[in-house]
């Protein structure tokens, strides 16, 4: 069945033209990237400042580092970084070779440069990673120190051609359903413990999981002894950057993270350019990029292959996020390829500090569970607004090409049963408070998708419908289901084609949904 939508109304928003097709090219020691990135933004945004480094360099071999794959080089690498930072800045070179190390701590004015054929392998010894105070999944908590981290640093970079391997397989639990029978047998033979068809690397990891009532932050763990018992559960993100300014990640590869891979938190002026992230598709919480409460960011020319969400925008969870009060804002996401992930581009579910002024364009999603994914739930609070998405291509999307889910329950698309979702939706409708999340003023145009489970699904809250969503020039072919809109207001769909074997359009509990010049509301 073909569904052709041609809205007769003119959008109040004047969609801007996209004549500029240049890929942004960042330059170390430059003020900004290619001006083309900014020339036609639908909101005002300062150019992202690039880090500047003095003309000085050292080699980690001069500090005793040995590339034999068995010598622990933690001290040598960190001494090199400390010396360069203390001298006023410059480049720390990791030459070709296999370098085993524990946690690396970046410091201000240091460019950690990796030569071709350099492989940095992080230790799989849990005791090499101290338990620290940090933020994870939007909450203040304790986790193990990240393999790479920086706090309150300025003018920092990781550049070059090398690979950083986070030894994530030694940390992560694995669900049986995500592996073949032979893979599962091999995993069991490696040791660990199994409960409810989930493999845990150690008893301590299982104990930590049992202490988590919601998501992955344990409760009721009080003493240092108790924290140390569950250390294997406290999986760190591979790269943690907190409250840093003028940051550049360029050209390098990050893979096999214990949990999230790249996690910039409360950073300003950050560029992620030409980076590759690879996590196994079965990796629990194996997000590629979680940009949280950051201001002025470029995510350009990257390749992401994730076990969870790929490009994800966040700003803290529930009361912790609202108290922090730092929205993620002024972000350009352009020219990226996502090979796998729970979502190609994602906002939420932790968005309690707000998300605004996000521009996504020229991205390709190949087999992500969902294409464009917006998610939250009651209790979050926060406002997501002024999101602009243009020129997206996607194929082989088993679930939604476009999904708004305000009843998110913590599971990936397809993992939750219809009965579980219906149970949450039947809960008593609460009044609107600071805990009520809001999604509004979202503009999506020029999207092509082939082979999807459902073209679009809007699932808003009765007390706070999804508002002011404008969709234009979309083609979806080989869809199992069409468009379903529930609990939404002021939705305009224009010049959209959906080919579906199922019901093409369902509108319920919504107001002012305009399709082909006709307004639907129930």
VODOKE-855387 format. One record per residue (C-alpha): residue number from 1; residue in one letter; x, y, z. Coordinates in pm, whole numbers. Layout:
BEGIN
SITE    n  res      xx      yy      zz
SITE  NUM    A       X       Y       Z
...
//
This chain:
BEGIN
SITE    n  res      xx      yy      zz
SITE    1    X       0       0       0
SITE    2    X     134     342     -90
SITE    3    X      81     640     133
SITE    4    X     149     982     -14
SITE    5    X     126    1284     209
SITE    6    X     139    1633      64
SITE    7    X      57    1894     323
SITE    8    X    -127    2192     172
SITE    9    X     -26    2418     456
SITE   10    X     298    2610     474
SITE   11    X     512    2541     778
SITE   12    X     558    2835    1005
SITE   13    X     923    2736    1017
SITE   14    X    1107    2832     702
SITE   15    X    1334    2537     636
SITE   16    X    1674    2657     533
SITE   17    X    1858    2552     220
SITE   18    X    2151    2313     223
SITE   19    X    2374    2424     -60
SITE   20    X    2682    2387     158
SITE   21    X    2812    2029     128
SITE   22    X    3170    2063     250
SITE   23    X    3291    1825     517
SITE   24    X    3418    2016     816
SITE   25    X    3793    1971     861
SITE   26    X    3933    2049    1203
SITE   27    X    4281    2191    1242
SITE   28    X    4485    2168    1561
SITE   29    X    4607    2512    1668
SITE   30    X    4327    2668    1464
SITE   31    X    4045    2883    1591
SITE   32    X    3767    2679    1441
SITE   33    X    3672    2423    1180
SITE   34    X    3542    2484     830
SITE   35    X    3299    2776     839
SITE   36    X    3061    2577     618
SITE   37    X    2949    2389     927
SITE   38    X    2802    2706    1072
SITE   39    X    2687    2899     766
SITE   40    X    2328    2776     757
SITE   41    X    2247    2673    1111
SITE   42    X    1887    2736    1222
SITE   43    X    2011    2876    1554
SITE   44    X    2296    3096    1667
SITE   45    X    2606    2911    1785
SITE   46    X    2965    3022    1839
SITE   47    X    3236    2845    1644
SITE   48    X    3388    2560    1839
SITE   49    X    3735    2653    1958
SITE   50    X    4013    2409    1879
SITE   51    X    4297    2339    2126
SITE   52    X    4632    2508    2077
SITE   53    X    4965    2339    2162
SITE   54    X    5325    2464    2185
SITE   55    X    5583    2319    1949
SITE   56    X    5727    2067    2194
SITE   57    X    5709    1688    2200
SITE   58    X    5825    1384    2393
SITE   59    X    5812    1010    2328
SITE   60    X    5681     770    2592
SITE   61    X    5980     543    2527
SITE   62    X    6201     812    2681
SITE   63    X    6014     756    3008
SITE   64    X    6069     380    3014
SITE   65    X    5768     255    2816
SITE   66    X    5816     -87    2656
SITE   67    X    5606    -212    2363
SITE   68    X    5607    -583    2441
SITE   69    X    5238    -628    2523
SITE   70    X    5316    -743    2877
SITE   71    X    5497    -458    3050
SITE   72    X    5251    -228    3230
SITE   73    X    5330     122    3102
SITE   74    X    5091     323    3319
SITE   75    X    5362     513    3503
SITE   76    X    5569     588    3194
SITE   77    X    5278     728    2992
SITE   78    X    5146     941    3276
SITE   79    X    5494    1075    3355
SITE   80    X    5529    1187    2994
SITE   81    X    5192    1364    3011
SITE   82    X    5279    1529    3341
SITE   83    X    5612    1658    3212
SITE   84    X    5465    1809    2897
SITE   85    X    5180    1973    3088
SITE   86    X    5417    2113    3352
SITE   87    X    5641    2258    3078
SITE   88    X    5345    2447    2930
SITE   89    X    5216    2192    2682
SITE   90    X    5296    2004    2366
SITE   91    X    5273    1656    2217
SITE   92    X    5314    1318    2387
SITE   93    X    5391    1058    2121
SITE   94    X    5285     696    2147
SITE   95    X    5484     528    1868
SITE   96    X    5393     211    1684
SITE   97    X    5384     -99    1898
SITE   98    X    5163    -284    2146
SITE   99    X    5146     -87    2470
SITE  100    X    4983    -241    2778
SITE  101    X    4872      16    3035
SITE  102    X    4642     102    3320
SITE  103    X    4451     433    3350
SITE  104    X    4585     729    3151
SITE  105    X    4514    1076    3295
SITE  106    X    4520    1363    3046
SITE  107    X    4631    1706    3164
SITE  108    X    4596    2057    3027
SITE  109    X    4776    2159    2707
SITE  110    X    4867    1802    2607
SITE  111    X    4806    1640    2269
SITE  112    X    4832    1262    2310
SITE  113    X    4941    1166    1960
SITE  114    X    4933     805    1839
SITE  115    X    5142     695    1543
SITE  116    X    5026     449    1280
SITE  117    X    5027      87    1401
SITE  118    X    5015     192    1766
SITE  119    X    4784     -23    1977
SITE  120    X    4714      82    2335
SITE  121    X    4568    -210    2528
SITE  122    X    4425    -141    2872
SITE  123    X    4481    -386    3155
SITE  124    X    4210    -642    3235
SITE  125    X    4311    -641    3603
SITE  126    X    4020    -479    3790
SITE  127    X    4252    -370    4072
SITE  128    X    4438    -139    3834
SITE  129    X    4129      86    3832
SITE  130    X    4059     268    4161
SITE  131    X    3697     324    4264
SITE  132    X    3620     696    4238
SITE  133    X    3333     943    4277
SITE  134    X    3185    1012    3935
SITE  135    X    2865    1035    3733
SITE  136    X    2719     744    3538
SITE  137    X    2385     715    3360
SITE  138    X    2306    1065    3480
SITE  139    X    2348     997    3853
SITE  140    X    2620    1082    4099
SITE  141    X    2770     750    4206
SITE  142    X    3093     553    4227
SITE  143    X    3259     363    3945
SITE  144    X    3606     241    3859
SITE  145    X    3838     500    3712
SITE  146    X    3821     517    3334
SITE  147    X    4106     388    3117
SITE  148    X    4138     744    2983
SITE  149    X    4020    1044    3182
SITE  150    X    4057    1416    3234
SITE  151    X    3894    1652    3484
SITE  152    X    3898    2032    3462
SITE  153    X    4157    2022    3184
SITE  154    X    4190    2276    2902
SITE  155    X    4339    2244    2555
SITE  156    X    4362    1866    2536
SITE  157    X    4359    1628    2243
SITE  158    X    4390    1265    2144
SITE  159    X    4495    1252    1779
SITE  160    X    4675    1042    1522
SITE  161    X    4613     694    1388
SITE  162    X    4628     455    1683
SITE  163    X    4382     220    1847
SITE  164    X    4272     223    2212
SITE  165    X    4130    -112    2330
SITE  166    X    3942     -96    2662
SITE  167    X    3951    -470    2742
SITE  168    X    3574    -451    2777
SITE  169    X    3512    -825    2740
SITE  170    X    3671    -880    3080
SITE  171    X    3414    -646    3243
SITE  172    X    3083    -683    3062
SITE  173    X    2794    -918    3141
SITE  174    X    2650   -1089    2834
SITE  175    X    2295   -1201    2760
SITE  176    X    2266   -1550    2617
SITE  177    X    2013   -1436    2358
SITE  178    X    2271   -1207    2198
SITE  179    X    2515   -1486    2114
SITE  180    X    2518   -1794    1895
SITE  181    X    2520   -2131    2066
SITE  182    X    2890   -2182    1995
SITE  183    X    2976   -1833    2123
SITE  184    X    2781   -1897    2442
SITE  185    X    2956   -2229    2501
SITE  186    X    3293   -2065    2451
SITE  187    X    3201   -1789    2695
SITE  188    X    3095   -2040    2961
SITE  189    X    3421   -2227    2917
SITE  190    X    3614   -1909    3000
SITE  191    X    3477   -1905    3357
SITE  192    X    3242   -1659    3523
SITE  193    X    2893   -1723    3661
SITE  194    X    2547   -1742    3503
SITE  195    X    2211   -1633    3638
SITE  196    X    1887   -1591    3442
SITE  197    X    2070   -1659    3116
SITE  198    X    2311   -1372    3178
SITE  199    X    2684   -1441    3206
SITE  200    X    2885   -1239    3458
SITE  201    X    3266   -1237    3458
SITE  202    X    3289   -1280    3838
SITE  203    X    3078   -1334    4149
SITE  204    X    3146    -972    4238
SITE  205    X    2997    -860    3909
SITE  206    X    2681   -1061    3979
SITE  207    X    2660    -921    4331
SITE  208    X    2682    -569    4192
SITE  209    X    2405    -641    3942
SITE  210    X    2177    -762    4220
SITE  211    X    2234    -435    4406
SITE  212    X    2087    -238    4115
SITE  213    X    1713    -180    4134
SITE  214    X    1704      38    3824
SITE  215    X    1957      62    3543
SITE  216    X    2319       6    3655
SITE  217    X    2384     215    3967
SITE  218    X    2397      -2    4283
SITE  219    X    2207      85    4598
SITE  220    X    2271     -13    4958
SITE  221    X    2649     -40    4914
SITE  222    X    2795     155    5207
SITE  223    X    3138      39    5321
SITE  224    X    3465      33    5130
SITE  225    X    3467    -343    5171
SITE  226    X    3128    -369    5002
SITE  227    X    3237    -143    4717
SITE  228    X    3551    -348    4663
SITE  229    X    3347    -669    4653
SITE  230    X    3150    -539    4353
SITE  231    X    3444    -369    4180
SITE  232    X    3405    -586    3864
SITE  233    X    3048    -453    3830
SITE  234    X    3161     -89    3840
SITE  235    X    3247     -88    3472
SITE  236    X    3402     244    3367
SITE  237    X    3345     431    3045
SITE  238    X    3650     401    2822
SITE  239    X    3703     777    2785
SITE  240    X    3575    1014    3057
SITE  241    X    3618    1389    3010
SITE  242    X    3458    1599    3286
SITE  243    X    3443    1978    3291
SITE  244    X    3707    2016    3021
SITE  245    X    3743    2298    2767
SITE  246    X    3880    2305    2413
SITE  247    X    3893    1932    2347
SITE  248    X    3980    1751    2024
SITE  249    X    3949    1381    1941
SITE  250    X    4066    1319    1587
SITE  251    X    4155    1023    1370
SITE  252    X    4198     758    1638
SITE  253    X    4000     439    1703
SITE  254    X    3836     343    2033
SITE  255    X    3708     -11    2079
SITE  256    X    3590    -271    2326
SITE  257    X    3482     -37    2605
SITE  258    X    3376    -178    2946
SITE  259    X    3053      27    2928
SITE  260    X    2997     352    2736
SITE  261    X    3288     434    2509
SITE  262    X    3317     815    2481
SITE  263    X    3163    1022    2761
SITE  264    X    3225    1398    2759
SITE  265    X    3045    1546    3062
SITE  266    X    2995    1919    3123
SITE  267    X    3257    2005    2861
SITE  268    X    3279    2320    2649
SITE  269    X    3411    2348    2295
SITE  270    X    3464    1983    2206
SITE  271    X    3535    1840    1861
SITE  272    X    3508    1471    1770
SITE  273    X    3629    1441    1412
SITE  274    X    3716    1138    1203
SITE  275    X    3705     902    1500
SITE  276    X    3605     534    1484
SITE  277    X    3429     352    1767
SITE  278    X    3377     -25    1759
SITE  279    X    3196    -228    2023
SITE  280    X    3055    -579    1982
SITE  281    X    2682    -571    1910
SITE  282    X    2620    -782    2222
SITE  283    X    2802    -541    2455
SITE  284    X    2577    -435    2740
SITE  285    X    2561     -54    2775
SITE  286    X    2815     -36    2494
SITE  287    X    2713     313    2374
SITE  288    X    2953     472    2125
SITE  289    X    2917     839    2224
SITE  290    X    2724     994    2513
SITE  291    X    2753    1371    2494
SITE  292    X    2621    1486    2831
SITE  293    X    2554    1846    2941
SITE  294    X    2809    1977    2691
SITE  295    X    2805    2320    2522
SITE  296    X    2941    2394    2175
SITE  297    X    3027    2058    2021
SITE  298    X    3110    1914    1680
SITE  299    X    3054    1545    1604
SITE  300    X    3168    1514    1242
SITE  301    X    3302    1258     995
SITE  302    X    3296     963    1239
SITE  303    X    3213     592    1216
SITE  304    X    3029     431    1507
SITE  305    X    2952      63    1565
SITE  306    X    2785      23    1903
SITE  307    X    2634    -238    2131
SITE  308    X    2383      21    2253
SITE  309    X    2296     373    2140
SITE  310    X    2543     521    1891
SITE  311    X    2526     904    1900
SITE  312    X    2342     994    2218
SITE  313    X    2262    1336    2369
SITE  314    X    2209    1347    2747
SITE  315    X    2196    1593    3040
SITE  316    X    2159    1399    3366
SITE  317    X    1890    1190    3526
SITE  318    X    1594    1286    3744
SITE  319    X    1670    1502    4048
SITE  320    X    2048    1477    4000
SITE  321    X    2018    1607    3645
SITE  322    X    1775    1884    3733
SITE  323    X    1997    1993    4022
SITE  324    X    2300    2007    3790
SITE  325    X    2089    2214    3553
SITE  326    X    2326    2195    3256
SITE  327    X    2155    2141    2921
SITE  328    X    2335    1980    2630
SITE  329    X    2327    2259    2373
SITE  330    X    2479    2399    2056
SITE  331    X    2576    2069    1893
SITE  332    X    2642    1990    1527
SITE  333    X    2628    1622    1426
SITE  334    X    2728    1587    1060
SITE  335    X    2867    1333     814
SITE  336    X    2863    1031    1045
SITE  337    X    2806     662     968
SITE  338    X    2650     423    1221
SITE  339    X    2693      53    1149
SITE  340    X    2499     -83    1444
SITE  341    X    2334      46    1758
SITE  342    X    2010      56    1950
SITE  343    X    1963     399    1795
SITE  344    X    2150     588    1525
SITE  345    X    2090     935    1669
SITE  346    X    1936     943    2015
SITE  347    X    1817    1198    2270
SITE  348    X    1770    1062    2625
SITE  349    X    1665     889    2821
SITE  350    X    1863    1092    3077
SITE  351    X    1777    1448    2966
SITE  352    X    1670    1608    3294
SITE  353    X    1893    1914    3247
SITE  354    X    1743    1983    2904
SITE  355    X    1858    1952    2542
SITE  356    X    1841    2235    2288
SITE  357    X    1994    2369    1968
SITE  358    X    2096    2040    1808
SITE  359    X    2158    2014    1434
SITE  360    X    2196    1668    1276
SITE  361    X    2263    1627     904
SITE  362    X    2410    1399     639
SITE  363    X    2422    1081     848
SITE  364    X    2385     717     744
SITE  365    X    2244     438     962
SITE  366    X    2302      76     856
SITE  367    X    2103    -175    1059
SITE  368    X    2049      23    1378
SITE  369    X    1758    -104    1587
SITE  370    X    1596     241    1561
SITE  371    X    1698     525    1333
SITE  372    X    1609     852    1508
SITE  373    X    1525     782    1872
SITE  374    X    1384    1019    2134
SITE  375    X    1320     862    2474
SITE  376    X    1237     957    2831
SITE  377    X     995     873    3109
SITE  378    X     808    1024    3399
SITE  379    X    1034    1152    3674
SITE  380    X    1299    1294    3442
SITE  381    X    1176    1648    3395
SITE  382    X    1375    1859    3150
SITE  383    X    1288    2005    2811
SITE  384    X    1409    1882    2470
SITE  385    X    1358    2155    2209
SITE  386    X    1485    2312    1891
SITE  387    X    1615    1991    1734
SITE  388    X    1680    2003    1358
SITE  389    X    1747    1686    1157
SITE  390    X    1812    1684     782
SITE  391    X    1931    1449     511
SITE  392    X    1940    1109     680
SITE  393    X    1965     775     498
SITE  394    X    1897     443     667
SITE  395    X    1845      79     574
SITE  396    X    1754    -245     753
SITE  397    X    1601     -86    1063
SITE  398    X    1414    -366    1247
SITE  399    X    1205    -125    1455
SITE  400    X    1117     243    1403
SITE  401    X    1277     481    1157
SITE  402    X    1155     761    1389
SITE  403    X    1057     694    1750
SITE  404    X     933     918    2030
SITE  405    X     890     706    2344
SITE  406    X     800     890    2664
SITE  407    X     730     559    2841
SITE  408    X    1086     430    2813
SITE  409    X    1149     144    3053
SITE  410    X    1523      89    3016
SITE  411    X    1519    -183    2753
SITE  412    X    1625    -179    2391
SITE  413    X    1363    -164    2120
SITE  414    X    1212    -509    2079
SITE  415    X    1327    -638    2419
SITE  416    X    1016    -519    2600
SITE  417    X     685    -694    2551
SITE  418    X     372    -509    2445
SITE  419    X     217    -611    2777
SITE  420    X     500    -447    2975
SITE  421    X     464    -123    2783
SITE  422    X      85    -126    2815
SITE  423    X     117    -180    3190
SITE  424    X     320     137    3235
SITE  425    X      90     335    3010
SITE  426    X    -214     238    3218
SITE  427    X     -73     405    3529
SITE  428    X    -268     694    3678
SITE  429    X    -201    1021    3497
SITE  430    X      -4    1250    3730
SITE  431    X     -14    1630    3734
SITE  432    X     250    1824    3544
SITE  433    X     545    1905    3771
SITE  434    X     918    1963    3742
SITE  435    X     943    1585    3699
SITE  436    X     749    1591    3371
SITE  437    X     969    1567    3060
SITE  438    X     876    1776    2756
SITE  439    X     969    1726    2389
SITE  440    X     881    2007    2148
SITE  441    X     988    2210    1844
SITE  442    X    1151    1931    1644
SITE  443    X    1208    1963    1269
SITE  444    X    1290    1664    1048
SITE  445    X    1337    1675     671
SITE  446    X    1475    1476     378
SITE  447    X    1489    1130     532
SITE  448    X    1503     811     323
SITE  449    X    1460     469     483
SITE  450    X    1432     124     328
SITE  451    X    1336    -187     522
SITE  452    X    1192     -83     860
SITE  453    X     967    -238    1122
SITE  454    X     753      73    1162
SITE  455    X     790     405     985
SITE  456    X     712     634    1281
SITE  457    X     579     599    1634
SITE  458    X     486     891    1859
SITE  459    X     411     776    2214
SITE  460    X     377    1087    2430
SITE  461    X     254    1139    2783
SITE  462    X    -115    1221    2838
SITE  463    X     -16    1504    3072
SITE  464    X     256    1632    2834
SITE  465    X     203    1545    2468
SITE  466    X     485    1566    2215
SITE  467    X     439    1913    2061
SITE  468    X     531    2099    1746
SITE  469    X     696    1830    1534
SITE  470    X     736    1917    1166
SITE  471    X     827    1641     920
SITE  472    X     891    1706     552
SITE  473    X    1020    1515     249
SITE  474    X    1041    1163     393
SITE  475    X    1034     836     198
SITE  476    X    1001     502     376
SITE  477    X     986     181     172
SITE  478    X     940    -181     274
SITE  479    X     789     -94     611
SITE  480    X     603    -360     805
SITE  481    X     391     -91     972
SITE  482    X     314     270     890
SITE  483    X     278     576    1113
SITE  484    X     121     570    1460
SITE  485    X      72     894    1651
SITE  486    X     -48     894    2012
SITE  487    X     -49    1178    2266
SITE  488    X      83    1448    2032
SITE  489    X     -16    1802    1939
SITE  490    X      66    2020    1640
SITE  491    X     231    1758    1422
SITE  492    X     273    1844    1053
SITE  493    X     369    1580     798
SITE  494    X     434    1704     446
SITE  495    X     541    1535     122
SITE  496    X     599    1199     286
SITE  497    X     570     856     122
SITE  498    X     534     539     327
SITE  499    X     503     196     168
SITE  500    X     361     -46     423
SITE  501    X     175    -375     431
SITE  502    X       2    -278     755
SITE  503    X    -209      17     861
SITE  504    X     -50     323     710
SITE  505    X    -173     591     951
SITE  506    X    -319     574    1300
SITE  507    X    -387     885    1505
SITE  508    X    -526     864    1858
SITE  509    X    -543    1087    2163
SITE  510    X    -386    1368    1962
SITE  511    X    -472    1719    1843
SITE  512    X    -391    1915    1530
SITE  513    X    -211    1643    1339
SITE  514    X    -198    1766     981
SITE  515    X    -153    1510     704
SITE  516    X    -213    1597     341
SITE  517    X    -402    1911     433
SITE  518    X    -635    1722     663
SITE  519    X    -627    1766    1038
SITE  520    X    -673    1460    1257
SITE  521    X    -751    1471    1626
SITE  522    X    -912    1242    1877
//
